[in-house]
Amino acid sequence: MTDPETSSEYPDQSSPEEVLERVTDAVFALDEDWRFTYCNDQAETLFQRDQADLRGEVIWKEFPMLTDSPFQWEHERAMKTQEAVTFETHYPPQDGWFETHAYPSETGLSVYVRDITDPDDRQQEVEKREQALRRANEVMAAADQPFSQQINSLLEVVRTTVGTKFATLSRVNEDAGEYIFEHVAAPETVDLESGDTTPLETLPNCSRVVETAETLVLQDVKSEAPELVDPEWGIACYLGTPVIVHGEVYGTFCFYGMEARTEAFSDWEVSFIGLLSNWVSNELEHKVYKQELKESNERLEQFAYAASHDLQEPLRMVTSYLQLLESQYTDDLDEDGREFIEFAVDGADRMRDMIDGLLEYSRVETRGDPLEPVELDAVLEDVHKDLQLKIKETDAEIVVETLPRVKGDADQLREVFQNLLDNAIEYSGEEPPRVHVSAEQADDKWTISVRDEGIGIDPADANRIFKVFQSLHTQEEGAGTGIGLALCERIIERHGGDIWVEPDPHDGTTFAFTLPVADESDN
């Protein structure tokens, strides 16, 4: 583009406004306080604002996306040096590249802007972004892949998309004062791999992200943020965003190179990395939660085992001596004495059952079999055989519809049906028990229902019955250990399902739970 003083294409500030309206470039003028004083029609199109709205307004306040960018730096340089500047920059609202000429005077700037975006380049950029989004989505959707493999794949996707040499997911170890490079994507010739560490002070860019918990975007570290220049690594361009786990900064998800970029990171690239960082944060939070749950389960199992081991022997001793007392001193005991001994033996037996139940409850996660295709018809048939004597004694009628094939642990599902059917028979009231078992599919889940016509449950107690050692019945009513339904809930949760009760204090109770559909390929 030629100088306006030697070409009629670019009139100076004293030219009539009609001439400026006929040029093809966007033309606008700013005073010494960066306020708009003039815009031609093309400038109104560029800014998507009317001249009347812009006149008198400060450009940096009206268009904050232009601050801290080459657009602002070059304009300020022109004003400071009183020399014309020419530069190319990306303008986010138009998603295009523009060539800008700024001509200073004592009273302000005259600016001429030309769109230099190649339509073919723009289409290629759109296709590049679509491909990056598609690849990233494929990686995040691959739930069967190890998390570490997903992260490595994501780093490669982003690194090639934004064009940086390095991509890392790093964790902050404040106690040791260092970063741990948990995942790294870099050229094979680079001596950096997962597990390497570096002191916190050697990466001031990452330190800034951790301290502020905000994304940091630097096209040229030396010129934009000289205080963040590091002598050891020599990072010259940087795009990093924080990874947040449980409300705290876990580390950084960042992309950087050893040479300043000729083009700024686009708003789309910044948003793209922010989107992926949110996914990484959620996945890490889930992993931390699972680890904490695993550790909690292990502590629970250790406690339950200790309780079982340490309490069983004293209970056996109590029971043995009570029975010995009853057998040797029967003639010396009156009816009350024999009844007291019977109560004590029964209490010891119930405590043993509760300890066994607690131990079984604690081992649902750690002692279960792998989830695989299970025929529920076969499971229920085994349960029916185990309850055969009780069914006969109570004249119970159990109607079972055809049940599906699900993905689960056969032994644990047998435990669920055993508890639900046993309860349905136990609390049937004065009438012979009537139980109906059915199944209904919705998407990738089966809902199994066990309905009875018994004494029912008060709706107010619907949530309490799934808690450990919570029983709605007294000993006279045949109350169990208070662990059965809690055990059912824990088993169903292990299968990725839910269990609930549909109570009715008059017309029986329905227990329902969901189980995953077995894959057709799992034979």
Long-range contacts (C-beta under 8 A, 24 or more apart in sequence): 1-86, 1-99, 1-101, 1-112, 1-114, 3-84, 4-103, 4-110, 4-112, 10-101, 10-112, 12-103, 12-110, 13-105, 13-110, 23-112, 24-114, 25-112, 25-113, 25-114, 26-112, 26-113, 26-114, 27-110, 27-111, 27-112, 27-113, 28-54, 28-111, 28-113, 29-108, 29-109, 29-110, 29-111, 30-59, 30-75, 30-108, 30-109, 30-111, 31-107, 31-108, 32-79, 32-106, 32-107, 32-108, 33-58, 34-58, 34-59, 34-60, 35-59, 36-62, 37-108, 43-113, 46-91, 46-94, 46-113, 47-93, 48-93, 65-92, 65-93, 65-267, 66-91, 68-224, 69-264, 70-219, 70-264, 71-100, 74-100, 74-102, 75-102, 75-109, 75-111, 78-102, 78-103, 78-104, 78-109, 79-104, 79-109, 82-106, 88-116, 89-264, 90-263, 90-264, 90-266, 92-266, 92-267, 95-122, 95-268, 96-122, 128-161, 129-161, 129-268, 129-272, 132-157, 132-158, 132-161, 132-272, 133-272, 136-272, 136-276, 140-276, 140-279, 147-283, 147-287, 148-183, 150-283, 151-182, 151-183, 151-280, 152-183, 152-185, 154-276, 154-280, 155-183, 155-184, 155-185, 156-185, 158-255, 158-272, 158-273, 158-276, 159-185, 159-255, 161-269, 161-272, 162-239, 162-255, 162-265, 162-269, 162-272, 162-273, 163-261, 164-237, 164-239, 164-255, 164-256, 164-257, 165-190, 165-256, 165-257, 165-258, 166-190, 166-192, 166-255, 166-256, 166-257, 167-254, 167-255, 168-252, 168-253, 168-254, 169-243, 169-251, 169-252, 169-253, 169-280, 170-206, 170-251, 170-252, 170-254, 171-250, 171-251, 172-200, 172-210, 172-249, 172-250, 172-251, 172-252, 173-197, 179-203, 179-206, 179-251, 179-252, 180-251, 182-251, 198-232, 202-230, 202-232, 202-233, 203-230, 203-233, 203-235, 204-228, 204-229, 204-230, 205-230, 205-235, 205-238, 205-240, 205-254, 205-256, 206-240, 206-252, 206-254, 209-240, 209-241, 209-242, 209-249, 209-252, 209-254, 210-242, 210-249, 210-251, 210-252, 213-242, 213-244, 213-249, 214-242, 215-239, 215-240, 215-241, 215-242, 215-270, 215-273, 215-274, 216-240, 216-241, 217-264, 217-265, 217-270, 219-260, 219-261, 219-263, 219-264, 219-265, 220-260, 220-261, 221-260, 222-260, 223-260, 233-258, 234-258, 236-260, 237-261, 237-265, 239-265, 239-269, 239-270, 239-273, 241-273, 241-274, 241-277, 242-277, 243-277, 243-280, 243-281, 243-284, 244-281, 245-281, 245-284, 245-285, 245-288, 246-285, 246-288, 250-281, 250-284, 253-277, 253-280, 294-365, 297-362, 297-365, 297-366, 298-366, 300-362, 301-362, 301-363, 301-366, 303-362, 304-355, 304-358, 304-359, 304-361, 304-362, 304-363, 305-359, 305-362, 307-355, 307-358, 307-359, 308-355, 308-356, 308-358, 308-359, 311-351, 311-355, 312-352, 312-355, 315-348, 315-351, 315-352, 315-355, 316-352, 318-344, 318-348, 319-345, 319-348, 319-349, 322-348, 350-481, 353-481, 354-469, 354-481, 354-482, 354-483, 357-481, 357-483, 357-484, 357-487, 358-468, 358-483, 360-483, 360-487, 361-468, 361-483, 361-486, 361-487, 361-490, 364-412, 364-487, 364-490, 364-491, 364-494, 365-494, 368-409, 368-411, 368-412, 368-491, 368-494, 369-409, 369-410, 369-411, 369-412, 370-409, 371-407, 371-408, 371-409, 371-495, 371-516, 372-407, 372-408, 372-522, 373-405, 373-406, 373-407, 373-518, 373-519, 373-522, 373-523, 374-405, 374-406, 374-407, 374-408, 374-409, 374-410, 374-413, 374-518, 375-403, 375-405, 376-403, 376-404, 376-405, 376-406, 376-413, 376-439, 376-448, 377-402, 377-403, 378-410, 379-410, 379-413, 379-414, 379-417, 380-417, 380-437, 382-414, 383-414, 383-417, 383-418, 383-421, 386-418, 387-418, 387-421, 387-422, 387-425, 390-422, 390-425, 391-425, 394-425, 394-428, 394-432, 394-433, 395-432, 395-433, 396-425, 396-428, 396-432, 396-433, 396-434, 396-435, 397-432, 397-433, 397-434, 397-435, 398-433, 398-435, 398-436, 398-437, 399-434, 399-435, 399-436, 399-437, 400-436, 400-437, 401-436, 401-437, 401-438, 401-439, 402-439, 403-437, 403-439, 403-448, 404-439, 404-441, 404-446, 404-517, 404-518, 405-518, 406-446, 406-515, 406-516, 406-517, 406-518, 407-495, 407-515, 407-516, 407-517, 407-518, 407-519, 407-522, 408-495, 408-515, 408-516, 409-491, 409-494, 409-495, 412-491, 412-494, 412-495, 413-491, 413-495, 413-515, 415-487, 415-488, 415-491, 416-488, 416-491, 416-492, 416-513, 417-450, 419-484, 419-485, 419-487, 419-488, 420-450, 420-488, 420-511, 421-450, 422-484, 423-480, 423-484, 423-485, 424-450, 424-452, 424-454, 424-509, 426-478, 426-480, 427-452, 427-454, 427-455, 427-473, 427-477, 427-478, 428-452, 428-453, 428-454, 428-455, 429-454, 429-455, 441-517, 444-516, 444-517, 445-497, 445-514, 445-515, 445-516, 445-517, 446-514, 446-515, 446-516, 446-517, 447-512, 447-513, 447-514, 448-512, 448-513, 448-514, 448-515, 449-510, 449-511, 449-512, 450-510, 450-511, 450-512, 451-508, 451-509, 451-510, 451-511, 452-508, 452-509, 452-510, 453-507, 453-508, 454-508, 454-509, 456-503, 456-504, 456-505, 456-506, 456-507, 456-508, 456-509, 457-501, 457-503, 457-504, 457-505, 457-509, 458-503, 458-505, 459-503, 459-505, 461-503, 462-500, 462-501, 462-503, 465-501, 466-499, 488-513
